[in-house]
Amino acid sequence: MPESGGHRRCRPVIGRREFLGRAAGALAGFGVGRLFGSPSPPPLPGTLTPLPDVAVAAGTEADSPAALLKSALDGLGGIGRFVRPGQVVAIKPNATWAYPPGTASSTDPELLRAMILMVREAGAGRIVVLDHCTLDPGAEACLRVSGLGPVLDQLAVETVFPDRNLAPKEVYLTVSFPEGRAFKRLGVIRAAAAADVRINMAVAKTHLVTRCTMCLKHMMGFLAAPAGLHADLDRGIADLNTASPIQAQLHILEAIRVRLPVGRKQAGGNETEFSHPQKIKRRNEIVAGTDPVLVDSYGAAAYFAFKPQELPFITRAFDAGLGRMDAALAAREGRLRTFALG
């Protein structure tokens, strides 16, 4: 079982075979570092370094989801930058597929636990965890099988998980997207629009239509009818990230495990890093940021070997002025920084 963030842990002694495996992984990671810049050094004493737009926490299999999340958020200035005492906070995990933890199908349950506890410690007056499960066998099965449901029960937080098209109309609210190009008004989950702060927790994984799904596309889970966005999907994804009552203040891209476009490019399944290591890759990273275009641009190259320009939903968001697309330049300018645990 993954460790919680509050427990002290000792790193195990490793043998030669495991050491060589880790060394190979480190060299692979070095290639990404060369592309986006090496881990950023700490600021010199007495100097002020502007906070980055995106922070990448890079760890190992020995690092818990809580430790990775804390490192990423600390790189952005801490959770207190986003959550103030007394605020209503909506947390949107990825909770659509009824597959077990470790398959990169849904949010890691221990990562969700860590996020809820951090928001609670920041003094949130109310926490609502929500997502719209549109697939069979429905929300109840998804939460139970994915391991997210037990975490939510243990932490006793408020939840809103509309089940396919079965939720009553009052669960939703129609809101305006003044800067939208394809969609000016859409139905959304009412609780998301009513919150003071929205945290968007996506998983880096493949997708049948958009090739991969990350933070920009993950916003579709706020909608009353996500399928309706397919009328103009790439522009619609960009529209969801413009200024509106559901715009997210903080984006989290989970890359503890990444689901790669190998074989059938479905965004969920029973495969694990052990049963299908070509499809499920352990990357041990969390990307956090205020710029979803830059988060997804980094993820496209680092995890999928795509240029951001190859993914129309990223270019549409960039064209709409929603963020930066050149991750290498952002790293050189200090707007994207990597923090290596340990």
C-alpha positions in Angstrom: 0.0 0.0 0.0 1.3 3.5 -0.7 2.5 5.4 2.3 0.7 8.4 3.6 2.5 11.7 3.8 2.6 11.8 7.5 4.7 8.7 8.1 8.5 8.7 8.3 10.1 6.3 5.9 13.5 4.8 5.4 14.9 4.1 2.0 15.7 0.4 1.6 19.1 -1.0 0.8 19.1 -2.1 -2.9 20.9 -4.8 -4.7 23.1 -4.5 -7.9 20.2 -5.4 -10.3 17.9 -2.9 -8.8 20.6 -0.2 -8.7 21.3 -0.7 -12.4 17.6 -0.4 -13.2 17.3 2.8 -11.2 20.5 4.2 -13.0 18.9 3.5 -16.3 15.8 5.3 -15.3 17.8 8.2 -14.1 19.6 8.4 -17.5 16.3 8.3 -19.2 15.1 11.2 -17.0 18.3 13.1 -17.8 17.1 13.3 -21.4 14.0 15.0 -20.3 16.0 17.3 -18.2 18.2 18.3 -21.1 15.0 19.2 -23.0 13.3 21.3 -20.3 16.3 22.4 -18.2 18.0 20.7 -15.2 16.4 20.7 -11.8 16.3 24.3 -10.6 18.8 25.3 -7.8 17.4 27.0 -4.7 17.5 30.8 -4.6 20.6 32.4 -3.2 20.2 33.7 0.4 18.8 37.2 0.5 17.4 37.0 -3.0 13.8 36.8 -4.2 13.0 34.3 -7.0 9.6 34.8 -8.7 7.3 31.8 -8.3 7.1 29.6 -11.4 3.9 29.0 -13.4 4.5 25.3 -13.4 6.4 23.1 -10.9 7.4 19.5 -11.6 8.1 17.2 -8.7 10.4 14.4 -9.8 10.8 11.4 -7.4 11.3 7.7 -7.3 9.2 4.7 -6.5 10.1 5.1 -2.9 8.4 8.5 -2.8 4.7 8.6 -1.7 2.1 10.4 -3.7 1.8 12.8 -0.7 5.5 13.6 -0.9 5.4 14.2 -4.6 2.3 16.5 -4.3 3.8 18.5 -1.5 7.0 19.0 -3.4 5.1 20.3 -6.5 2.9 22.6 -4.5 5.8 23.9 -2.4 7.5 24.8 -5.7 4.5 27.0 -6.5 4.5 28.7 -3.1 2.5 26.2 -1.1 -1.2 25.3 -0.9 -1.8 28.5 1.0 -1.3 30.4 -2.2 -4.5 28.9 -3.5 -6.7 28.1 -0.5 -7.5 30.7 2.2 -9.2 30.0 5.5 -13.0 29.7 5.2 -13.1 29.2 1.4 -15.2 26.6 -0.4 -12.9 24.4 -2.4 -14.0 22.0 -5.2 -11.6 19.2 -6.0 -12.1 17.4 -9.3 -10.2 14.1 -9.5 -10.4 11.8 -12.5 -13.2 9.4 -11.5 -14.8 8.0 -14.7 -13.4 4.4 -15.1 -14.2 1.4 -12.9 -10.6 0.0 -12.9 -8.4 -0.7 -9.9 -5.6 1.6 -8.6 -2.3 1.3 -10.3 -3.8 1.2 -13.8 -3.4 4.9 -14.6 -7.2 4.9 -15.3 -8.3 7.2 -12.4 -6.7 9.5 -9.8 -4.4 7.6 -7.4 -6.5 7.3 -4.2 -3.5 8.3 -2.0 -2.9 11.4 -4.1 -6.5 12.4 -3.6 -6.2 11.8 0.1 -3.1 14.0 0.3 -4.8 16.8 -1.6 -7.9 16.8 0.6 -5.7 16.8 3.8 -3.6 19.7 2.5 -6.7 21.7 1.6 -8.2 20.9 5.0 -5.0 22.0 6.7 -5.0 25.3 4.8 -8.3 26.1 6.5 -10.9 25.5 3.9 -14.4 26.0 5.3 -15.9 23.4 3.0 -14.5 20.8 0.6 -16.5 19.3 -2.2 -15.1 16.5 -4.3 -16.8 16.0 -7.7 -16.6 14.6 -11.1 -19.2 13.5 -13.8 -19.0 9.7 -14.4 -20.5 9.2 -17.9 -19.5 5.6 -18.5 -21.1 2.3 -17.5 -21.2 0.7 -14.9 -21.7 4.2 -13.3 -20.4 6.4 -10.5 -20.9 4.0 -7.6 -18.9 1.2 -9.2 -16.3 3.6 -10.4 -15.6 5.0 -6.9 -15.6 1.6 -5.3 -13.3 -0.2 -7.8 -10.9 2.7 -8.3 -10.4 3.0 -4.5 -11.5 6.7 -4.5 -14.8 5.9 -2.7 -13.2 4.5 0.5 -10.9 7.5 0.8 -13.8 9.9 0.5 -15.8 8.0 3.1 -12.8 7.9 5.5 -12.2 11.6 5.2 -15.9 12.4 5.4 -16.0 15.1 2.7 -18.9 16.3 0.7 -19.2 14.6 -2.7 -21.1 15.3 -6.0 -20.7 12.5 -8.6 -23.5 12.7 -11.2 -24.1 9.2 -12.6 -24.2 9.1 -16.4 -27.4 11.0 -17.4 -29.4 9.9 -14.3 -28.8 13.0 -12.1 -31.7 15.4 -11.5 -31.6 18.7 -13.3 -31.0 20.7 -10.2 -27.5 19.2 -9.9 -26.5 21.4 -12.9 -26.4 25.1 -13.7 -26.0 26.9 -17.1 -23.1 29.3 -17.1 -21.6 31.7 -19.6 -18.2 31.5 -21.2 -17.7 35.1 -22.5 -14.4 34.4 -24.2 -15.6 31.1 -25.7 -15.3 30.7 -29.4 -17.2 27.5 -30.0 -19.4 27.5 -26.9 -20.8 30.6 -25.1 -23.1 28.8 -22.6 -22.8 25.3 -21.1 -24.4 23.3 -18.3 -22.0 22.6 -15.5 -22.1 20.9 -12.1 -23.6 23.6 -9.8 -21.3 22.8 -6.9 -18.3 23.5 -9.0 -19.6 27.0 -10.0 -20.5 27.8 -6.4 -17.0 27.1 -5.1 -14.4 29.8 -4.4 -11.5 27.7 -5.6 -11.4 24.8 -8.1 -8.5 22.3 -8.2 -8.3 20.2 -11.4 -6.6 16.8 -10.8 -5.9 15.1 -14.2 -4.0 11.9 -15.0 -1.6 11.8 -17.9 -3.0 9.1 -20.2 -3.9 8.2 -23.8 -7.3 9.0 -25.4 -9.1 7.6 -28.4 -10.0 10.9 -29.9 -7.5 13.5 -28.7 -4.5 11.1 -28.6 -3.9 12.0 -25.0 -5.7 13.6 -22.1 -4.2 15.9 -19.5 -5.4 19.0 -17.6 -7.0 21.0 -20.4 -9.3 18.2 -21.5 -9.9 17.0 -17.9 -12.1 20.1 -17.4 -14.8 18.3 -19.4 -15.8 16.5 -16.2 -17.3 19.7 -14.9 -20.0 19.5 -17.6 -23.6 18.4 -17.4 -23.2 16.8 -20.9 -19.5 16.3 -21.8 -20.4 14.5 -25.0 -21.9 17.7 -26.3 -18.5 19.2 -26.5 -17.6 16.8 -29.3 -19.4 19.1 -31.8 -16.2 21.2 -31.8 -14.0 19.3 -29.4 -10.6 21.0 -29.6 -12.0 24.6 -29.4 -14.5 23.4 -26.8 -11.7 22.2 -24.6 -10.0 25.6 -24.9 -13.3 27.3 -24.1 -13.6 25.4 -20.9 -10.3 26.9 -19.7 -11.3 30.5 -20.4 -12.6 32.8 -17.7 -15.9 31.5 -16.4 -17.5 30.3 -13.1 -15.8 27.0 -13.4 -12.3 28.1 -14.4 -9.7 26.2 -12.2 -7.2 28.1 -10.1 -4.8 25.1 -9.7 -4.1 22.3 -12.1 -2.5 19.0 -11.1 -1.2 16.5 -13.7 -0.6 13.1 -12.2 2.3 11.2 -13.8 3.0 8.7 -11.1 2.0 6.2 -13.7 1.3 7.2 -17.3 -1.0 5.3 -19.7 0.6 5.3 -23.1 -0.9 5.0 -26.6 0.1 1.4 -27.1 -2.5 -0.9 -28.7 -6.1 0.3 -28.1 -5.8 3.9 -27.0 -8.5 3.7 -24.3 -8.1 6.0 -21.3 -8.8 3.2 -18.9 -8.1 -0.5 -18.5 -6.9 -3.3 -16.2 -3.3 -3.1 -17.4 -0.6 -2.3 -14.8 3.1 -1.5 -15.0 3.7 -5.2 -14.2 1.2 -6.9 -16.6 1.8 -4.5 -19.5 5.0 -2.4 -18.9 4.9 -0.9 -22.4 1.5 0.6 -21.8 1.7 1.6 -18.2 5.0 3.5 -17.4 6.0 4.4 -13.9 7.3 8.1 -14.1 7.0 9.2 -10.4 6.2 12.8 -11.2 3.5 15.3 -10.3 3.2 18.5 -12.3 1.3 21.4 -10.7 0.6 24.8 -12.2 -1.5 27.8 -12.8 -0.9 27.6 -16.6 -2.8 24.6 -18.0 -1.3 25.1 -21.5 2.2 24.9 -20.2 1.4 21.9 -17.9 0.0 20.0 -20.9 2.8 21.1 -23.2 5.4 19.8 -20.8 3.3 16.6 -20.4 2.9 16.1 -24.1 6.7 16.0 -24.7 7.9 14.5 -21.4 5.4 11.6 -21.3 4.1 11.0 -24.8 6.9 12.3 -27.0 4.4 14.6 -28.8 5.2 18.2 -29.8 2.5 20.4 -28.3 1.7 21.6 -31.9 0.7 18.1 -32.7 -2.3 18.3 -30.3 -5.0 20.6 -31.6 -6.6 21.2 -28.2 -3.3 22.6 -26.9 -2.8 24.9 -29.9 -6.4 26.1 -29.6 -5.8 27.0 -26.0 -2.5 28.7 -26.8 -4.2 30.7 -29.6 -6.9 31.8 -27.1 -4.1 33.3 -24.9 -4.6 30.8 -22.1 -0.9 30.1 -21.5 2.5 29.3 -22.9 3.4 26.4 -25.2 7.2 26.5 -25.3 8.2 24.4 -22.3 11.9 24.6 -23.0 11.8 28.4 -23.1 9.7 28.5 -20.0 12.3 26.4 -18.2 15.1 28.7 -19.2 13.1 31.7 -18.0 12.3 30.0 -14.7 8.6 29.8 -15.4 8.8 26.0 -15.3 11.0 24.5 -12.6 11.8 20.9 -11.7 12.2 19.9 -8.0 13.9 16.6 -7.4 12.8 14.9 -4.2 15.7 14.0 -1.9 
